[in-house]
Amino acid sequence: MADTLAPVLSTTARLPLLDVLRGAAVLGTLMTNVWIFASPGSERSVLLGGLGAPDPLADPSAANIAEAVFRFLADGKFLALLTVLFGVGLAIQYDSAARRGERWPGRYPKRAAFLFVEGTVHFVLVFAWDVLMGYAVTALLVARLLARSERVRRVALWTAGAVHLTLVALVSRAATGEPDGPPETLDPAAVDLYAHGSWPAQIAFRLENAAALRIEPVFSFGLLVFLFLLGVRLHRTGAFTATADGRRLRTRLTAWGLGLGLPLNAATALGGPDFFVLGRYAAAPLLALGYIGLIGTALDRLWIRGAAARALGSVGRAALSCYVGQNVLCMLACYGIGLGLADRLGGSWPWWVMGLWAGVSLVLAAGSHLWLRRFDRGPLEALQHAALSPRRPRRRPPA
């Protein structure tokens, strides 16, 4: 993520949009993941379907309405936005290599391999629903496609999208055709693991259930390829540039993405758990395109300015560090190995969970801003750069 989400190169008109979008995407993924950390059983509860949002129509309390809206705005949308931006970054890397006259993919497979290792460490030590591993594998395929013709990439884009939508349709149809069974209950041992268990015990749980916990990037691989290639296409059409054409494209993304995405996502959300897959993996990416246009339009018209733009931009410039850092902070805040807030504050759901998201977001924004005032890269970005930069041979001193 450090290099493939690099800022726009100097050959294009610099627009802070990409940095701001990255920052919004990283903090937006936390809007979804924070409920995993705060729920009893945490990562295990996801496997049992225990993170369903409340039904504000059945119980229109202020807490239920707030939680439902909070989750609706985030679930799947910012993850899709982050995936599109990864494709944008990959296109920037390709363009940079082409200007330098380097062969492609060149050293990029090493970057993808390093990202996979980083994701594996993140998965094992911190968070079961890591995205870096899936991105690394997808990037290897898309990197090869970048060296092919536009026609080949277009065929790959629509083929990946069609395969993914077919799979989503089959899964959704199977879900709606099955009668509702009794709700699954969490194993008290799983709840105790995160409330009072040790860190090595949590690591062991992830390793023992790695196949189930890593199924999402396998299921959504077609979507990942589609969104990567869509990011490449948006970059090459100038959707992120400070030009009249770029502003027109962002206006169209806002109109189509929000105009179609909001009603479709609302319909899947009101449809209940049977439409969860359809909403998260089909409707949500459409709304993510609307977010790109909306954030871009807000920057164009100076609706986002000053501290807010700088904060999001700082998080975006240190995207990898902030993505991993937010999960580390939530783990230490919610689990028994840290403050144990999930066990101690469970009765004040959902307000403390949304407060936790706001607090972690502020820490990341302030921390990244202060760090980048002194250093060019975030800490994990600097580690990746140091590990992957070609080493120059040392000069021997003259005799």
Secondary structure as UniProt FT lines:
FT   TURN            2..5
FT   TURN            10..11
FT   HELIX           17..38
FT   TURN            40..41
FT   HELIX           42..47
FT   TURN            48..51
FT   TURN            56..58
FT   HELIX           62..74
FT   TURN            75..76
FT   HELIX           77..99
FT   TURN            100..101
FT   TURN            106..107
FT   HELIX           108..125
FT   TURN            128..129
FT   HELIX           132..146
FT   HELIX           150..177
FT   HELIX           188..195
FT   HELIX           199..208
FT   HELIX           210..213
FT   HELIX           215..219
FT   HELIX           221..236
FT   TURN            237..240
FT   HELIX           244..270
FT   HELIX           273..275
FT   HELIX           276..278
FT   HELIX           279..283
FT   HELIX           284..300
FT   TURN            301..302
FT   HELIX           306..317
FT   HELIX           319..334
FT   TURN            336..339
FT   HELIX           341..344
FT   HELIX           346..348
FT   TURN            349..350
FT   HELIX           351..374
FT   HELIX           379..388
//
